[in-house]
Amino acid sequence: MPHHVGATIAALTDGLGADAVMEAVGTPETFELAVDLMRAGGHVRRSADHYRAHRLLELPRN
């Protein structure tokens, strides 16, 4: 994760992460970044299709 993005989100949310993250690029890397930036119980909204195979993320149930 780019350090400045994670650090900025952490600073703005007192370390909790974002309530919601919009992912509009469509790559596995940007989807993973979106998941990393959200808080526990947060939401990721995708508006792009992932165009290549990628590993599945195991997300805990809330």
RAKA-V942721 format. One record per helix or strand of 3 or more residues. SS is the DSSP state (@ for helix, = for strand). FROM is the first residue (numbers start at 1). LEN is the number of residues. If there is no record, write none. Layout:
ss=SS from=FROM len=LEN
ss=SS from=FROM len=LEN
This chain:
ss=@ from=3 len=10
ss== from=18 len=6
ss=@ from=28 len=10
ss== from=38 len=9
